[in-house]
Amino acid sequence: MPASKTKRGGASSLAAVLRAAARESGLSVYQIAKQSGVDQSTLNKFISGDRHNLRLDVAERLFKFFQLEVTPVRPSKKRHNKAG
C-alpha cells in the first residue's frame, strides 16, 4: 500500500495516492481499467500525469478497486484568549 505521507511529512494528494497504487499494483493500465470500470484512456492520461484530476465517481471506483479509504481530518479548534 502506498504511503500516505510525503517526504516533507504532509499528507499526499489523493491523486498521488492513486497514481502510486496503480504503479505499485503491478497491473497494466488495461487491466486496472477493465477491472475497475474506468475508461482506459482517462486512466492512462491520469497515471502518466497528462491529466491532473478525475471526476469524483471515477476516483471513487479507483479507490474501491485499490481498497483505499479516504479519512477526513478536521483541523483542531484553537482557542483565542481575549483579554478583557
Secondary structure, 3 states (H helix, E strand, C coil): CCCCECCCCCECCHHHHHHHHHHHHCCCHHHHHHHHCCCHHHHHHHHHCCCCCCCHHHHHHHHHHCCCCCCCCCCCCCCCCCCC
